């Protein structure tokens, strides 16, 4: 399973998400959208929203940070 977190340094929800994943020992790749603005249109297309954080698990994109939903998807391996 591949997990990517699209975030920015100034986003409190992004920090909470990354800390949550680290505390659960779930490895992820962090993508700082401040440095990769070219990815924003793709994220909006995939999620239908212009909000962060965005979590990509394999090919599924989830916007926002919902602990229960996220853990369910990770445990089920999508």
PDB file of N, CA, C and O in Angstrom, chain B, residues numbered from 101:
ATOM      1  N   UNK B 101       0.850  -1.171   0.000  1.00  0.00           N
ATOM      2  CA  UNK B 101       0.000   0.000   0.000  1.00  0.00           C
ATOM      3  C   UNK B 101       0.893   1.230   0.000  1.00  0.00           C
ATOM      4  O   UNK B 101       1.850   1.316   0.769  1.00  0.00           O
ATOM      5  N   UNK B 102       0.577   2.164  -0.855  1.00  0.00           N
ATOM      6  CA  UNK B 102       1.315   3.416  -0.956  1.00  0.00           C
ATOM      7  C   UNK B 102       0.443   4.544  -0.423  1.00  0.00           C
ATOM      8  O   UNK B 102      -0.711   4.690  -0.826  1.00  0.00           O
ATOM      9  N   UNK B 103       0.997   5.339   0.482  1.00  0.00           N
ATOM     10  CA  UNK B 103       0.264   6.470   1.049  1.00  0.00           C
ATOM     11  C   UNK B 103       1.062   7.736   0.793  1.00  0.00           C
ATOM     12  O   UNK B 103       2.254   7.816   1.091  1.00  0.00           O
ATOM     13  N   UNK B 104       0.374   8.727   0.233  1.00  0.00           N
ATOM     14  CA  UNK B 104       0.967  10.042   0.024  1.00  0.00           C
ATOM     15  C   UNK B 104       0.097  11.067   0.735  1.00  0.00           C
ATOM     16  O   UNK B 104      -1.129  10.955   0.742  1.00  0.00           O
ATOM     17  N   UNK B 105       0.733  12.057   1.327  1.00  0.00           N
ATOM     18  CA  UNK B 105       0.025  13.148   1.987  1.00  0.00           C
ATOM     19  C   UNK B 105       0.411  14.437   1.286  1.00  0.00           C
ATOM     20  O   UNK B 105       1.576  14.834   1.287  1.00  0.00           O
ATOM     21  N   UNK B 106      -0.581  15.087   0.687  1.00  0.00           N
ATOM     22  CA  UNK B 106      -0.383  16.376   0.033  1.00  0.00           C
ATOM     23  C   UNK B 106      -0.748  17.445   1.063  1.00  0.00           C
ATOM     24  O   UNK B 106      -1.867  17.464   1.576  1.00  0.00           O
ATOM     25  N   UNK B 107       0.204  18.335   1.363  1.00  0.00           N
ATOM     26  CA  UNK B 107      -0.014  19.292   2.436  1.00  0.00           C
ATOM     27  C   UNK B 107       0.815  20.553   2.211  1.00  0.00           C
ATOM     28  O   UNK B 107       1.552  20.678   1.233  1.00  0.00           O
ATOM     29  N   UNK B 108       0.665  21.482   3.158  1.00  0.00           N
ATOM     30  CA  UNK B 108       1.520  22.668   3.201  1.00  0.00           C
ATOM     31  C   UNK B 108       2.004  22.841   4.644  1.00  0.00           C
ATOM     32  O   UNK B 108       1.347  22.368   5.572  1.00  0.00           O
ATOM     33  N   UNK B 109       3.131  23.503   4.844  1.00  0.00           N
ATOM     34  CA  UNK B 109       3.678  23.663   6.194  1.00  0.00           C
ATOM     35  C   UNK B 109       2.774  24.454   7.144  1.00  0.00           C
ATOM     36  O   UNK B 109       2.791  24.208   8.350  1.00  0.00           O
ATOM     37  N   UNK B 110       1.993  25.390   6.629  1.00  0.00           N
ATOM     38  CA  UNK B 110       1.178  26.261   7.483  1.00  0.00           C
ATOM     39  C   UNK B 110      -0.197  25.674   7.808  1.00  0.00           C
ATOM     40  O   UNK B 110      -0.993  26.335   8.474  1.00  0.00           O
ATOM     41  N   UNK B 111      -0.493  24.474   7.364  1.00  0.00           N
ATOM     42  CA  UNK B 111      -1.824  23.870   7.526  1.00  0.00           C
ATOM     43  C   UNK B 111      -1.890  23.067   8.825  1.00  0.00           C
ATOM     44  O   UNK B 111      -1.213  22.046   8.943  1.00  0.00           O
ATOM     45  N   UNK B 112      -2.698  23.509   9.811  1.00  0.00           N
ATOM     46  CA  UNK B 112      -2.803  22.782  11.073  1.00  0.00           C
ATOM     47  C   UNK B 112      -3.363  21.359  10.909  1.00  0.00           C
ATOM     48  O   UNK B 112      -2.883  20.430  11.558  1.00  0.00           O
ATOM     49  N   UNK B 113      -4.362  21.187  10.056  1.00  0.00           N
ATOM     50  CA  UNK B 113      -4.933  19.854   9.834  1.00  0.00           C
ATOM     51  C   UNK B 113      -3.909  18.926   9.197  1.00  0.00           C
ATOM     52  O   UNK B 113      -3.890  17.728   9.476  1.00  0.00           O
ATOM     53  N   UNK B 114      -3.068  19.477   8.350  1.00  0.00           N
ATOM     54  CA  UNK B 114      -2.014  18.685   7.712  1.00  0.00           C
ATOM     55  C   UNK B 114      -1.036  18.175   8.768  1.00  0.00           C
ATOM     56  O   UNK B 114      -0.643  17.009   8.751  1.00  0.00           O
ATOM     57  N   UNK B 115      -0.649  19.054   9.681  1.00  0.00           N
ATOM     58  CA  UNK B 115       0.268  18.660  10.753  1.00  0.00           C
ATOM     59  C   UNK B 115      -0.358  17.590  11.633  1.00  0.00           C
ATOM     60  O   UNK B 115       0.317  16.638  12.025  1.00  0.00           O
ATOM     61  N   UNK B 116      -1.642  17.734  11.949  1.00  0.00           N
ATOM     62  CA  UNK B 116      -2.330  16.732  12.765  1.00  0.00           C
ATOM     63  C   UNK B 116      -2.350  15.382  12.055  1.00  0.00           C
ATOM     64  O   UNK B 116      -2.123  14.347  12.681  1.00  0.00           O
ATOM     65  N   UNK B 117      -2.621  15.390  10.755  1.00  0.00           N
ATOM     66  CA  UNK B 117      -2.657  14.155   9.978  1.00  0.00           C
ATOM     67  C   UNK B 117      -1.291  13.481   9.973  1.00  0.00           C
ATOM     68  O   UNK B 117      -1.189  12.282  10.232  1.00  0.00           O
ATOM     69  N   UNK B 118      -0.257  14.234   9.683  1.00  0.00           N
ATOM     70  CA  UNK B 118       1.093  13.661   9.616  1.00  0.00           C
ATOM     71  C   UNK B 118       1.527  13.116  10.982  1.00  0.00           C
ATOM     72  O   UNK B 118       2.134  12.047  11.058  1.00  0.00           O
ATOM     73  N   UNK B 119       1.218  13.843  12.052  1.00  0.00           N
ATOM     74  CA  UNK B 119       1.546  13.360  13.391  1.00  0.00           C
ATOM     75  C   UNK B 119       0.762  12.100  13.726  1.00  0.00           C
ATOM     76  O   UNK B 119       1.303  11.180  14.340  1.00  0.00           O
ATOM     77  N   UNK B 120      -0.491  12.049  13.333  1.00  0.00           N
ATOM     78  CA  UNK B 120      -1.322  10.871  13.552  1.00  0.00           C
ATOM     79  C   UNK B 120      -0.714   9.653  12.872  1.00  0.00           C
ATOM     80  O   UNK B 120      -0.586   8.592  13.484  1.00  0.00           O
ATOM     81  N   UNK B 121      -0.341   9.808  11.606  1.00  0.00           N
ATOM     82  CA  UNK B 121       0.250   8.688  10.864  1.00  0.00           C
ATOM     83  C   UNK B 121       1.582   8.263  11.480  1.00  0.00           C
ATOM     84  O   UNK B 121       1.855   7.069  11.605  1.00  0.00           O
ATOM     85  N   UNK B 122       2.405   9.226  11.863  1.00  0.00           N
ATOM     86  CA  UNK B 122       3.691   8.904  12.493  1.00  0.00           C
ATOM     87  C   UNK B 122       3.486   8.153  13.809  1.00  0.00           C
ATOM     88  O   UNK B 122       4.193   7.183  14.085  1.00  0.00           O
ATOM     89  N   UNK B 123       2.522   8.597  14.621  1.00  0.00           N
ATOM     90  CA  UNK B 123       2.244   7.942  15.902  1.00  0.00           C
ATOM     91  C   UNK B 123       1.716   6.525  15.718  1.00  0.00           C
ATOM     92  O   UNK B 123       1.889   5.682  16.598  1.00  0.00           O
ATOM     93  N   UNK B 124       1.078   6.256  14.590  1.00  0.00           N
ATOM     94  CA  UNK B 124       0.555   4.917  14.286  1.00  0.00           C
ATOM     95  C   UNK B 124       1.598   4.076  13.535  1.00  0.00           C
ATOM     96  O   UNK B 124       1.321   2.945  13.137  1.00  0.00           O
ATOM     97  N   UNK B 125       2.796   4.640  13.347  1.00  0.00           N
ATOM     98  CA  UNK B 125       3.873   3.968  12.594  1.00  0.00           C
ATOM     99  C   UNK B 125       3.439   3.576  11.181  1.00  0.00           C
ATOM    100  O   UNK B 125       3.767   2.497  10.687  1.00  0.00           O
ATOM    101  N   UNK B 126       2.697   4.478  10.550  1.00  0.00           N
ATOM    102  CA  UNK B 126       2.244   4.275   9.171  1.00  0.00           C
ATOM    103  C   UNK B 126       3.143   5.132   8.285  1.00  0.00           C
ATOM    104  O   UNK B 126       3.163   6.356   8.410  1.00  0.00           O
ATOM    105  N   UNK B 127       3.876   4.491   7.404  1.00  0.00           N
ATOM    106  CA  UNK B 127       4.791   5.245   6.545  1.00  0.00           C
ATOM    107  C   UNK B 127       4.023   5.914   5.410  1.00  0.00           C
ATOM    108  O   UNK B 127       3.042   5.380   4.891  1.00  0.00           O
ATOM    109  N   UNK B 128       4.498   7.084   5.048  1.00  0.00           N
ATOM    110  CA  UNK B 128       3.862   7.861   3.989  1.00  0.00           C
ATOM    111  C   UNK B 128       4.891   8.766   3.349  1.00  0.00           C
ATOM    112  O   UNK B 128       5.935   9.070   3.926  1.00  0.00           O
ATOM    113  N   UNK B 129       4.568   9.183   2.147  1.00  0.00           N
ATOM    114  CA  UNK B 129       5.390  10.165   1.435  1.00  0.00           C
ATOM    115  C   UNK B 129       4.690  11.509   1.554  1.00  0.00           C
ATOM    116  O   UNK B 129       3.510  11.632   1.225  1.00  0.00           O
ATOM    117  N   UNK B 130       5.406  12.504   2.019  1.00  0.00           N
ATOM    118  CA  UNK B 130       4.849  13.842   2.146  1.00  0.00           C
ATOM    119  C   UNK B 130       5.169  14.654   0.891  1.00  0.00           C
ATOM    120  O   UNK B 130       6.312  14.698   0.435  1.00  0.00           O
ATOM    121  N   UNK B 131       4.145  15.287   0.350  1.00  0.00           N
ATOM    122  CA  UNK B 131       4.331  16.144  -0.818  1.00  0.00           C
ATOM    123  C   UNK B 131       3.879  17.547  -0.437  1.00  0.00           C
ATOM    124  O   UNK B 131       2.698  17.797  -0.198  1.00  0.00           O
ATOM    125  N   UNK B 132       4.847  18.451  -0.388  1.00  0.00           N
ATOM    126  CA  UNK B 132       4.598  19.832   0.004  1.00  0.00           C
ATOM    127  C   UNK B 132       4.075  20.593  -1.220  1.00  0.00           C
ATOM    128  O   UNK B 132       4.805  20.828  -2.183  1.00  0.00           O
ATOM    129  N   UNK B 133       2.809  20.967  -1.160  1.00  0.00           N
ATOM    130  CA  UNK B 133       2.199  21.649  -2.306  1.00  0.00           C
ATOM    131  C   UNK B 133       2.737  23.060  -2.504  1.00  0.00           C
ATOM    132  O   UNK B 133       2.551  23.641  -3.573  1.00  0.00           O
ATOM    133  N   UNK B 134       3.392  23.616  -1.511  1.00  0.00           N
ATOM    134  CA  UNK B 134       4.032  24.915  -1.679  1.00  0.00           C
ATOM    135  C   UNK B 134       5.122  24.817  -2.739  1.00  0.00           C
ATOM    136  O   UNK B 134       5.353  25.754  -3.503  1.00  0.00           O
ATOM    137  N   UNK B 135       5.786  23.666  -2.771  1.00  0.00           N
ATOM    138  CA  UNK B 135       6.864  23.440  -3.740  1.00  0.00           C
ATOM    139  C   UNK B 135       6.391  22.739  -5.002  1.00  0.00           C
ATOM    140  O   UNK B 135       7.138  22.644  -5.976  1.00  0.00           O
ATOM    141  N   UNK B 136       5.162  22.248  -4.996  1.00  0.00           N
ATOM    142  CA  UNK B 136       4.643  21.491  -6.141  1.00  0.00           C
ATOM    143  C   UNK B 136       3.242  21.981  -6.511  1.00  0.00           C
ATOM    144  O   UNK B 136       2.289  21.203  -6.551  1.00  0.00           O
ATOM    145  N   UNK B 137       3.138  23.256  -6.776  1.00  0.00           N
ATOM    146  CA  UNK B 137       1.842  23.862  -7.127  1.00  0.00           C
ATOM    147  C   UNK B 137       1.227  23.258  -8.385  1.00  0.00           C
ATOM    148  O   UNK B 137       0.012  23.320  -8.575  1.00  0.00           O
ATOM    149  N   UNK B 138       2.056  22.679  -9.236  1.00  0.00           N
ATOM    150  CA  UNK B 138       1.546  22.071 -10.473  1.00  0.00           C
ATOM    151  C   UNK B 138       0.637  20.875 -10.193  1.00  0.00           C
ATOM    152  O   UNK B 138      -0.101  20.445 -11.079  1.00  0.00           O
ATOM    153  N   UNK B 139       0.678  20.334  -8.979  1.00  0.00           N
ATOM    154  CA  UNK B 139      -0.158  19.183  -8.620  1.00  0.00           C
ATOM    155  C   UNK B 139      -1.561  19.587  -8.163  1.00  0.00           C
ATOM    156  O   UNK B 139      -2.453  18.741  -8.092  1.00  0.00           O
ATOM    157  N   UNK B 140      -1.763  20.856  -7.857  1.00  0.00           N
ATOM    158  CA  UNK B 140      -3.049  21.314  -7.328  1.00  0.00           C
ATOM    159  C   UNK B 140      -4.209  21.022  -8.278  1.00  0.00           C
ATOM    160  O   UNK B 140      -5.228  20.513  -7.813  1.00  0.00           O
ATOM    161  N   UNK B 141      -4.121  21.312  -9.586  1.00  0.00           N
ATOM    162  CA  UNK B 141      -5.245  20.986 -10.472  1.00  0.00           C
ATOM    163  C   UNK B 141      -5.586  19.486 -10.478  1.00  0.00           C
ATOM    164  O   UNK B 141      -6.760  19.125 -10.554  1.00  0.00           O
ATOM    165  N   UNK B 142      -4.589  18.628 -10.400  1.00  0.00           N
ATOM    166  CA  UNK B 142      -4.829  17.186 -10.364  1.00  0.00           C
ATOM    167  C   UNK B 142      -5.582  16.808  -9.089  1.00  0.00           C
ATOM    168  O   UNK B 142      -6.503  15.992  -9.132  1.00  0.00           O
ATOM    169  N   UNK B 143      -5.196  17.395  -7.958  1.00  0.00           N
ATOM    170  CA  UNK B 143      -5.854  17.100  -6.687  1.00  0.00           C
ATOM    171  C   UNK B 143      -7.308  17.560  -6.712  1.00  0.00           C
ATOM    172  O   UNK B 143      -8.193  16.834  -6.259  1.00  0.00           O
ATOM    173  N   UNK B 144      -7.562  18.749  -7.231  1.00  0.00           N
ATOM    174  CA  UNK B 144      -8.926  19.260  -7.331  1.00  0.00           C
ATOM    175  C   UNK B 144      -9.755  18.350  -8.251  1.00  0.00           C
ATOM    176  O   UNK B 144     -10.922  18.074  -7.973  1.00  0.00           O
ATOM    177  N   UNK B 145      -9.153  17.897  -9.327  1.00  0.00           N
ATOM    178  CA  UNK B 145      -9.853  16.991 -10.247  1.00  0.00           C
ATOM    179  C   UNK B 145     -10.199  15.670  -9.551  1.00  0.00           C
ATOM    180  O   UNK B 145     -11.309  15.162  -9.712  1.00  0.00           O
ATOM    181  N   UNK B 146      -9.266  15.116  -8.786  1.00  0.00           N
ATOM    182  CA  UNK B 146      -9.468  13.817  -8.132  1.00  0.00           C
ATOM    183  C   UNK B 146     -10.448  13.888  -6.967  1.00  0.00           C
ATOM    184  O   UNK B 146     -11.216  12.952  -6.746  1.00  0.00           O
ATOM    185  N   UNK B 147     -10.427  15.009  -6.207  1.00  0.00           N
ATOM    186  CA  UNK B 147     -11.259  15.112  -5.002  1.00  0.00           C
ATOM    187  C   UNK B 147     -12.517  15.944  -5.205  1.00  0.00           C
ATOM    188  O   UNK B 147     -13.480  15.815  -4.449  1.00  0.00           O
ATOM    189  N   UNK B 148     -12.510  16.796  -6.221  1.00  0.00           N
ATOM    190  CA  UNK B 148     -13.631  17.708  -6.416  1.00  0.00           C
ATOM    191  C   UNK B 148     -13.604  18.862  -5.424  1.00  0.00           C
ATOM    192  O   UNK B 148     -14.570  19.618  -5.318  1.00  0.00           O
ATOM    193  N   UNK B 149     -12.501  18.996  -4.701  1.00  0.00           N
ATOM    194  CA  UNK B 149     -12.389  20.038  -3.674  1.00  0.00           C
ATOM    195  C   UNK B 149     -11.023  20.705  -3.754  1.00  0.00           C
ATOM    196  O   UNK B 149     -10.058  20.139  -4.268  1.00  0.00           O
ATOM    197  N   UNK B 150     -10.974  21.919  -3.233  1.00  0.00           N
ATOM    198  CA  UNK B 150      -9.698  22.644  -3.151  1.00  0.00           C
ATOM    199  C   UNK B 150      -9.352  22.807  -1.680  1.00  0.00           C
ATOM    200  O   UNK B 150      -9.235  23.926  -1.179  1.00  0.00           O
ATOM    201  N   UNK B 151      -9.188  21.673  -0.987  1.00  0.00           N
ATOM    202  CA  UNK B 151      -8.833  21.720   0.425  1.00  0.00           C
ATOM    203  C   UNK B 151      -7.714  20.736   0.706  1.00  0.00           C
ATOM    204  O   UNK B 151      -7.516  19.762  -0.021  1.00  0.00           O
ATOM    205  N   UNK B 152      -6.989  21.011   1.774  1.00  0.00           N
ATOM    206  CA  UNK B 152      -5.929  20.119   2.215  1.00  0.00           C
ATOM    207  C   UNK B 152      -6.158  19.805   3.678  1.00  0.00           C
ATOM    208  O   UNK B 152      -6.855  20.563   4.353  1.00  0.00           O
ATOM    209  N   UNK B 153      -5.617  18.746   4.186  1.00  0.00           N
ATOM    210  CA  UNK B 153      -4.733  17.798   3.527  1.00  0.00           C
ATOM    211  C   UNK B 153      -5.499  16.888   2.582  1.00  0.00           C
ATOM    212  O   UNK B 153      -6.719  16.747   2.676  1.00  0.00           O
ATOM    213  N   UNK B 154      -4.764  16.283   1.681  1.00  0.00           N
ATOM    214  CA  UNK B 154      -5.293  15.245   0.800  1.00  0.00           C
ATOM    215  C   UNK B 154      -4.423  14.015   0.998  1.00  0.00           C
ATOM    216  O   UNK B 154      -3.195  14.084   0.943  1.00  0.00           O
ATOM    217  N   UNK B 155      -5.084  12.892   1.230  1.00  0.00           N
ATOM    218  CA  UNK B 155      -4.387  11.630   1.421  1.00  0.00           C
ATOM    219  C   UNK B 155      -4.651  10.780   0.188  1.00  0.00           C
ATOM    220  O   UNK B 155      -5.797  10.601  -0.225  1.00  0.00           O
ATOM    221  N   UNK B 156      -3.588  10.262  -0.389  1.00  0.00           N
ATOM    222  CA  UNK B 156      -3.724   9.336  -1.511  1.00  0.00           C
ATOM    223  C   UNK B 156      -3.299   7.958  -1.011  1.00  0.00           C
ATOM    224  O   UNK B 156      -2.157   7.753  -0.602  1.00  0.00           O
ATOM    225  N   UNK B 157      -4.240   7.023  -1.052  1.00  0.00           N
ATOM    226  CA  UNK B 157      -3.945   5.639  -0.697  1.00  0.00           C
ATOM    227  C   UNK B 157      -4.084   4.834  -1.970  1.00  0.00           C
ATOM    228  O   UNK B 157      -5.180   4.663  -2.504  1.00  0.00           O
ATOM    229  N   UNK B 158      -2.954   4.343  -2.447  1.00  0.00           N
ATOM    230  CA  UNK B 158      -2.901   3.708  -3.773  1.00  0.00           C
ATOM    231  C   UNK B 158      -3.465   4.689  -4.787  1.00  0.00           C
ATOM    232  O   UNK B 158      -2.841   5.721  -5.034  1.00  0.00           O
ATOM    233  N   UNK B 159      -4.618   4.413  -5.386  1.00  0.00           N
ATOM    234  CA  UNK B 159      -5.166   5.313  -6.405  1.00  0.00           C
ATOM    235  C   UNK B 159      -6.361   6.119  -5.903  1.00  0.00           C
ATOM    236  O   UNK B 159      -6.955   6.873  -6.673  1.00  0.00           O
ATOM    237  N   UNK B 160      -6.726   5.975  -4.629  1.00  0.00           N
ATOM    238  CA  UNK B 160      -7.867   6.705  -4.075  1.00  0.00           C
ATOM    239  C   UNK B 160      -7.400   7.976  -3.374  1.00  0.00           C
ATOM    240  O   UNK B 160      -6.407   7.968  -2.646  1.00  0.00           O
ATOM    241  N   UNK B 161      -8.127   9.064  -3.601  1.00  0.00           N
ATOM    242  CA  UNK B 161      -7.809  10.353  -2.999  1.00  0.00           C
ATOM    243  C   UNK B 161      -8.894  10.713  -1.998  1.00  0.00           C
ATOM    244  O   UNK B 161     -10.084  10.599  -2.290  1.00  0.00           O
ATOM    245  N   UNK B 162      -8.470  11.153  -0.804  1.00  0.00           N
ATOM    246  CA  UNK B 162      -9.391  11.543   0.258  1.00  0.00           C
ATOM    247  C   UNK B 162      -8.991  12.933   0.713  1.00  0.00           C
ATOM    248  O   UNK B 162      -7.836  13.167   1.069  1.00  0.00           O
ATOM    249  N   UNK B 163      -9.946  13.857   0.703  1.00  0.00           N
ATOM    250  CA  UNK B 163      -9.622  15.211   1.173  1.00  0.00           C
ATOM    251  C   UNK B 163     -10.078  15.361   2.617  1.00  0.00           C
ATOM    252  O   UNK B 163     -11.075  14.775   3.038  1.00  0.00           O
ATOM    253  N   UNK B 164      -9.326  16.158   3.361  1.00  0.00           N
ATOM    254  CA  UNK B 164      -9.628  16.367   4.772  1.00  0.00           C
ATOM    255  C   UNK B 164      -8.986  15.299   5.632  1.00  0.00           C
ATOM    256  O   UNK B 164      -8.310  14.399   5.133  1.00  0.00           O
ATOM    257  N   UNK B 165      -9.208  15.411   6.945  1.00  0.00           N
ATOM    258  CA  UNK B 165      -8.611  14.481   7.891  1.00  0.00           C
ATOM    259  C   UNK B 165      -9.695  13.935   8.802  1.00  0.00           C
ATOM    260  O   UNK B 165     -10.136  14.602   9.737  1.00  0.00           O
ATOM    261  N   UNK B 166     -10.120  12.705   8.513  1.00  0.00           N
ATOM    262  CA  UNK B 166     -11.103  12.000   9.318  1.00  0.00           C
ATOM    263  C   UNK B 166     -10.432  10.722   9.805  1.00  0.00           C
ATOM    264  O   UNK B 166     -10.247   9.782   9.032  1.00  0.00           O
ATOM    265  N   UNK B 167     -10.065  10.686  11.087  1.00  0.00           N
ATOM    266  CA  UNK B 167      -9.302   9.557  11.633  1.00  0.00           C
ATOM    267  C   UNK B 167      -9.981   8.217  11.396  1.00  0.00           C
ATOM    268  O   UNK B 167      -9.342   7.259  10.962  1.00  0.00           O
ATOM    269  N   UNK B 168     -11.271   8.152  11.681  1.00  0.00           N
ATOM    270  CA  UNK B 168     -11.988   6.888  11.573  1.00  0.00           C
ATOM    271  C   UNK B 168     -12.023   6.384  10.132  1.00  0.00           C
ATOM    272  O   UNK B 168     -11.745   5.214   9.868  1.00  0.00           O
ATOM    273  N   UNK B 169     -12.366   7.272   9.209  1.00  0.00           N
ATOM    274  CA  UNK B 169     -12.427   6.892   7.799  1.00  0.00           C
ATOM    275  C   UNK B 169     -11.046   6.460   7.294  1.00  0.00           C
ATOM    276  O   UNK B 169     -10.912   5.465   6.582  1.00  0.00           O
ATOM    277  N   UNK B 170     -10.034   7.224   7.676  1.00  0.00           N
ATOM    278  CA  UNK B 170      -8.673   6.923   7.233  1.00  0.00           C
ATOM    279  C   UNK B 170      -8.225   5.565   7.749  1.00  0.00           C
ATOM    280  O   UNK B 170      -7.706   4.762   6.974  1.00  0.00           O
ATOM    281  N   UNK B 171      -8.411   5.284   9.039  1.00  0.00           N
ATOM    282  CA  UNK B 171      -7.978   4.009   9.601  1.00  0.00           C
ATOM    283  C   UNK B 171      -8.750   2.842   8.992  1.00  0.00           C
ATOM    284  O   UNK B 171      -8.185   1.771   8.769  1.00  0.00           O
ATOM    285  N   UNK B 172     -10.027   3.045   8.727  1.00  0.00           N
ATOM    286  CA  UNK B 172     -10.820   1.982   8.109  1.00  0.00           C
ATOM    287  C   UNK B 172     -10.260   1.635   6.728  1.00  0.00           C
ATOM    288  O   UNK B 172     -10.136   0.462   6.378  1.00  0.00           O
ATOM    289  N   UNK B 173      -9.929   2.652   5.958  1.00  0.00           N
ATOM    290  CA  UNK B 173      -9.395   2.418   4.613  1.00  0.00           C
ATOM    291  C   UNK B 173      -8.016   1.770   4.675  1.00  0.00           C
ATOM    292  O   UNK B 173      -7.712   0.884   3.876  1.00  0.00           O
ATOM    293  N   UNK B 174      -7.186   2.201   5.611  1.00  0.00           N
ATOM    294  CA  UNK B 174      -5.836   1.609   5.743  1.00  0.00           C
ATOM    295  C   UNK B 174      -5.941   0.158   6.209  1.00  0.00           C
ATOM    296  O   UNK B 174      -5.262  -0.715   5.670  1.00  0.00           O
ATOM    297  N   UNK B 175      -6.782  -0.103   7.200  1.00  0.00           N
ATOM    298  CA  UNK B 175      -6.928  -1.465   7.719  1.00  0.00           C
ATOM    299  C   UNK B 175      -7.497  -2.412   6.680  1.00  0.00           C
ATOM    300  O   UNK B 175      -7.139  -3.589   6.632  1.00  0.00           O
ATOM    301  N   UNK B 176      -8.384  -1.890   5.853  1.00  0.00           N
ATOM    302  CA  UNK B 176      -8.985  -2.718   4.804  1.00  0.00           C
ATOM    303  C   UNK B 176      -8.097  -2.799   3.564  1.00  0.00           C
ATOM    304  O   UNK B 176      -8.420  -3.497   2.603  1.00  0.00           O
ATOM    305  N   UNK B 177      -6.986  -2.085   3.597  1.00  0.00           N
ATOM    306  CA  UNK B 177      -6.088  -2.069   2.454  1.00  0.00           C
ATOM    307  C   UNK B 177      -6.744  -1.516   1.202  1.00  0.00           C
ATOM    308  O   UNK B 177      -6.354  -1.816   0.073  1.00  0.00           O
ATOM    309  N   UNK B 178      -7.767  -0.686   1.449  1.00  0.00           N
ATOM    310  CA  UNK B 178      -8.604  -0.135   0.399  1.00  0.00           C
ATOM    311  C   UNK B 178      -9.263  -1.280  -0.282  1.00  0.00           C
ATOM    312  O   UNK B 178     -10.034  -1.079  -1.220  1.00  0.00           O
TER     313      UNK B 178
END
